């Protein structure tokens, strides 16, 4: 039997190039060798998104984006977190095995408390129980579907470690392997996708390139990339150019070598470098944009795909909860 890979997709905001290279393409490749279970984490999104229209729009937008990028719902179990009631039953059960001290050490919670302290507010101001217990719900998402690996960034390792701790506690309590222990999966070469300002691409930095931006909007964004004051004639170092670092993700090896040589030879201005970047970015994004436009126009189809995925997912979830209920003596 194939090992299981699981990924949660948070439906908050617009997908960007960092999402594409950092998560989507990797997830699609993994689905060829693993039994893949991917879900839209709509209950996680409730911690920050309270407008129902925006949340519903983002759920379908993210689903359409992944489908446009090549996710095959026939190969992958693709579902909404909220469509699996066993998720919340398992979460409740896991609470009984989760130390409060473990939750106190969660990075997101600690960061929120620290920000409050720095702003001279009550330490718990604006912090809801959804944020505080976020790691337990995430553990339930993972453990419910017998995940062997969970693709994460290096800064998300703690989530998997907490899931491992909780699962070990359950298994030790009942002296049997009721819950499978997941492992993090890292892909170093795409760990940090540079944004328009050279920092890691992130919506919070305002430096992201939307995955489905129009050609006009895409070109406008790229032409606004900040550069230094080097003249056209001066040689330039591709290794220190955010334009070239982005270019590498879209260009062939031959194209990369050619442009790098032009950088070093001099005679090419930053405007020309941006034009080269726009050409290769748009080459990749144009067919994705066209597929996305077709998919997002049919919300009934999107909802149907996610509902069919939930039908495939529920028997797995039910089996996991039954194992734990039986071990606990409440079945």
C-alpha positions, 0 to 999 in steps of 0.5 A, a space after each residue: 500500500 502507498 504511504 499517505 500524504 496530507 495537506 491542509 489548504 487555508 482559504 484566506 486571500 488570493 493564491 500567489 506564486 509563492 503558494 504555487 511553487 512552495 506548496 501546490 506543485 509539490 503537492 501535485 507531484 506527491 500525489 503521483 507516489 502517495 495516497 493523497 488527502 488534501 483538504 480546504 481548512 475552512 474551520 481554521 479560517 474562521 479564526 480570522 475571517 468572520 465575513 461569510 461572503 468572503 469566506 465562501 468566496 475564498 473557499 471556492 477560489 482556493 479550490 478552483 486555484 488548486 484544480 486549475 494548477 493541475 490537482 486531479 480530484 480523481 487521483 486525490 481525495 479533495 474535501 472541505 474540513 467542515 464536511 467531515 464531522 469526525 474531525 470535531 469528534 476526534 478534536 474533542 477526544 484529543 483535548 483530553 490527551 493534550 497538556 495545556 502547557 503544550 498549547 501555551 508553547 504554540 508559536 502563533 499563540 505566543 506571538 499574539 500574546 507578545 504583541 499584546 504585551 508590547 502594545 500594553 494591552 491585556 495579554 489575551 486581548 483579541 485571542 480566541 479559543 480557536 487560536 489557542 486550540 488551533 494545534 489540536 484541531 490541526 492534529 485531528 486533521 492529520 491523525 484522522 486520515 492516517 497521514 505518514 507525511 505532511 509537507 510543511 515549511 521549516 517554520 511550521 515544524 512545531 505543528 507536526 511535533 505537537 501532533 506527534 506528542 499528542 498521538 504518542 500520548 494516546 498510543 501510550 495510554 492504551 498501549 497500542 498504535 491507535 493513531 499513526 505518527 506523522 512525519 514532516 516533509 521538507 523541500 528545501 529548494 523552494 522553501 523561500 520564494 522571493 517576493 517583489 521586494 526580495 524578501 520571502 513572498 508573503 501576503 502580509 508583506 504586500 510583495 506577492 504576485 497573484 497567481 491569476 492576475 491579468 496580463 496587465 496587472 502582472 506586468 505592472 507589478 513586475 515593472 515596479 520591482 525596486 532596483 539599485 542605481 546601476 546604469 545600463 552599461 554596468 555589469 550586474 550580479 544575477 546572484 544579488 538581483 531579486 529579478 533574476 532570483 524570481 526568473 530562475 523559477 520560471 525559466 529553463 536552464 538555458 534561459 537562465 544561463 543566457 540571462 545571467 551572461 547578459 547581466 555580467 556582460 553589461 549593456 542590459 538595464 533593469 527595465 530589460 531584465 524586468 521585461 525578460 521576467 514578465 515574459 517567462 512568468 506570463 508564459 507559465 501563468 497564462 494557461 493557469 489563468 485561463 483554466 481558473 477563469 473557466 473553473 471559478 465560473 462554475 461554483 456548482 462543479 466546485 461544490 460537487 467536487 469537494 462533496 465527492 471528496 468528502 464522501 471518499 474521506 468519511 469512511 477513513 475518518 469514521 474508522 479512525 474515530 471508532 478505533 479510539 472510541 473502542 480503545 477508550 471504552 466509549 464505543 
